[in-house]
């Protein structure tokens, strides 16, 4: 009986390892790395990669369960540690991607909140975070400043923390230069200061103004 149990355990471990290797052969980890690199290099917040993040979380959970099975089956500790390194890498990429977006939300939240295009790029949790922060700022301003104003300044009390003037609202600089490369075989870019388009072959790296390529990021062009 003990021998039969041992054979079954070994077969189960082999099956788990095969499933794990199939998981790691997918491109989602590489796609997540690209999304993180694009987000990190872009001056403005990009479209949230909802489906990619969902798949990455599911894969990380499966990787954690697979490594746990490996440890329980008595697999060589060195081999388990190599799989653990893959798991750590995937977790690092996911956390870094979300952290970069959070920093942009904290820095440009008022600008994003007023811009419908940027607002629609956020995930639902990100929208809730921004709205809660703005509500807290308005409440704090009302309680600490506006409520202390004399009656003849009632018009000022009705002003929102976000005024119609945007001169005090931080904005991302879209006229900055970024390094980019093509993800497709060929891309032609129309530059404002040149009559000739910039032609980029696959994997060519160029330095261009971000606003020239902002609508092509993630589709034809990736940042580096």
C-alpha positions in Angstrom: 0.0 0.0 0.0 2.8 2.4 0.9 4.4 1.7 -2.5 1.2 2.4 -4.3 0.7 5.7 -2.4 4.2 6.7 -3.3 3.7 6.1 -7.0 0.4 8.1 -7.0 2.1 11.0 -5.2 4.9 11.0 -7.7 2.4 10.9 -10.6 0.5 13.8 -9.0 3.6 15.8 -8.6 4.6 15.2 -12.2 1.1 16.3 -13.4 1.3 19.4 -11.3 4.8 20.2 -12.7 3.5 19.8 -16.3 0.6 22.1 -15.6 2.9 24.6 -14.0 5.3 24.6 -16.9 2.4 25.1 -19.3 1.3 28.1 -17.2 4.8 29.7 -17.3 5.0 29.1 -21.1 2.1 31.6 -21.5 2.9 35.2 -22.4 0.9 36.9 -19.6 4.0 37.6 -17.5 5.8 39.2 -20.5 2.6 41.2 -21.3 2.5 42.4 -17.7 6.1 43.4 -17.9 5.3 45.4 -21.0 2.3 47.0 -19.4 4.4 48.0 -16.3 7.2 49.4 -18.5 4.7 51.5 -20.6 3.0 52.8 -17.4 6.2 53.6 -15.8 7.6 55.6 -18.8 4.4 57.4 -19.8 3.8 60.8 -18.2 0.1 60.3 -18.0 -2.0 57.4 -16.7 -2.7 54.7 -19.3 -5.7 52.4 -19.8 -6.0 49.9 -16.9 -5.2 46.4 -18.2 -8.2 44.8 -16.5 -8.2 41.4 -18.2 -4.4 41.1 -18.0 -4.4 41.9 -14.3 -7.3 39.4 -13.7 -5.4 36.6 -15.5 -2.2 37.5 -13.7 -3.9 37.3 -10.3 -5.4 33.9 -11.2 -2.1 32.6 -12.4 -0.3 33.8 -9.3 -2.9 32.0 -7.2 -2.4 28.8 -9.2 1.4 29.2 -8.9 1.1 29.5 -5.1 -1.1 26.3 -5.0 1.3 24.4 -7.3 4.4 25.3 -5.2 2.5 24.2 -2.1 1.8 20.9 -3.7 5.4 20.5 -4.7 6.5 21.1 -1.2 4.0 18.6 0.2 5.1 16.0 -2.3 8.7 16.2 -1.2 10.0 17.7 -4.4 13.7 18.7 -4.4 14.0 22.0 -2.4 16.2 23.5 -5.1 13.7 22.9 -7.8 10.9 24.3 -5.6 13.0 27.4 -5.0 13.3 28.0 -8.8 9.6 27.9 -9.1 9.3 30.2 -6.2 11.5 32.7 -8.0 9.1 32.7 -10.9 6.2 33.4 -8.5 8.1 36.2 -6.9 8.8 37.7 -10.3 5.2 37.7 -11.3 4.1 39.2 -7.9 6.7 41.9 -8.2 5.5 42.9 -11.7 1.9 43.0 -10.7 2.6 45.1 -7.5 4.9 47.4 -9.4 2.3 48.0 -12.1 -0.4 48.9 -9.6 2.0 51.0 -7.5 3.1 53.1 -10.5 -0.6 53.8 -11.3 -1.2 54.7 -7.7 1.5 57.3 -7.7 0.0 58.9 -10.8 -3.4 59.0 -9.2 -2.0 60.7 -6.1 -0.1 63.3 -8.1 -2.7 64.0 -10.8 -6.0 63.1 -9.2 -7.7 66.4 -9.7 -6.7 66.6 -13.4 -7.8 63.0 -14.0 -11.1 63.6 -12.1 -11.9 66.5 -14.5 -10.8 64.7 -17.7 -13.4 62.2 -18.9 -11.0 60.4 -21.2 -8.5 59.8 -18.4 -11.2 59.0 -15.9 -12.4 56.2 -18.1 -9.0 54.6 -18.1 -9.2 53.8 -14.4 -10.4 50.6 -12.8 -13.4 50.8 -10.5 -11.3 50.6 -7.3 -9.1 53.4 -8.7 -12.1 55.6 -9.3 -13.4 54.9 -5.8 -9.9 55.8 -4.4 -9.8 59.1 -6.3 -13.4 60.1 -5.4 -12.8 59.3 -1.8 -9.6 61.4 -1.7 -11.4 64.4 -3.4 -14.3 64.2 -1.0 -11.9 64.1 2.0 -10.1 67.2 0.7 -13.3 69.1 0.2 -14.4 68.2 3.7 -11.1 69.1 5.2 -11.1 72.5 3.4 -14.6 73.2 4.5 -14.0 72.4 8.2 -10.6 74.0 8.5 -10.8 77.1 6.3 -14.1 77.9 4.5 -16.3 77.5 7.6 -14.2 80.1 9.4 -14.7 82.8 6.8 -16.9 85.8 7.7 -20.5 86.0 6.4 -19.5 88.5 3.6 -17.4 85.7 2.1 -20.2 83.2 1.7 -19.6 83.2 -2.1 -16.1 81.8 -1.4 -17.6 79.1 0.8 -19.6 77.8 -2.1 -16.5 77.3 -4.2 -15.4 73.7 -4.7 -12.0 72.5 -3.9 -11.7 72.1 -7.7 -12.2 75.5 -9.2 -12.9 76.3 -12.8 -9.3 77.5 -13.2 -6.8 74.7 -13.7 -3.6 76.7 -13.1 -3.2 75.2 -9.6 -3.9 71.6 -10.8 -0.8 69.5 -11.6 -0.9 68.2 -15.1 1.3 65.5 -16.8 3.8 66.8 -19.3 2.9 65.4 -22.7 5.6 67.3 -24.5 8.4 65.2 -22.9 10.6 62.9 -24.9 10.3 59.1 -24.4 12.2 56.1 -25.8 9.9 53.8 -27.7 10.1 50.7 -30.0 7.7 49.2 -32.4 5.8 46.1 -31.4 4.7 45.4 -35.0 6.7 45.0 -38.1 6.5 48.6 -39.3 5.2 51.9 -38.0 5.2 55.3 -39.7 5.0 58.4 -37.5 4.1 61.9 -38.7 6.2 64.4 -36.8 5.0 68.0 -36.5 8.4 69.6 -37.3 9.3 67.4 -40.3 7.8 66.8 -43.7 9.1 63.3 -43.8 7.5 60.6 -41.5 9.6 58.7 -39.1 9.6 55.1 -40.3 10.4 52.5 -37.6 11.1 48.8 -38.3 10.3 46.1 -35.8 12.2 46.5 -32.5 13.7 49.9 -33.7 14.2 52.3 -30.8 13.6 56.0 -31.2 13.3 59.1 -29.0 10.1 61.0 -29.8 7.6 63.4 -28.1 5.2 61.4 -26.1 2.2 63.3 -27.5 3.2 62.0 -31.0 2.7 58.4 -30.0 0.3 58.5 -27.1 -2.6 56.9 -29.2 -0.3 54.1 -30.4 1.1 52.9 -27.0 0.1 49.3 -26.3 -1.0 48.7 -29.9 1.8 49.5 -32.3 4.4 51.0 -30.0 5.8 50.2 -26.5 7.9 52.4 -24.3 11.3 51.4 -23.0 
